[in-house]
Amino acid sequence: MSGDWLDVAPVAAVDATTPLVVDVDGVAVLIARCGAEYFAVEDRCTHDGSSFDGAPAEDCELVCPRHGARFCLRTGAALSPPAYEPLRTYRVRVADGRLLVERPA
């Protein structure tokens, strides 16, 4: 149901360059910080279906550690080959020092 938020981690668990992967109803979701904002995308590269484990977040982009594909954290858009399909995005918000991710509809 839209508008249902899941408390997933403390804000301090995500720093400026190291994303955090959490479980949202059985889906691995990566949360990354860009400046003072937080963004959440599915933890699955659209190029090869693998996790972004160890991927850095740089300049509001997520870089796939295997083939170097870049994705926009704000929109999920694929920014460079070999990925062409966007990442699924999730709404994220901060409340009382905690990160909350909206459950998918």
Secondary structure, 3 states (H helix, E strand, C coil): CCCCEEEEEEHHHCCCCCCEEEEECCEEEEEEEECCEEEEEECCCCCCCCCCCCCCEECCEEECCCCCCEEECCCCCECCCCCCCCCCEECEEEECCEEEEECCC
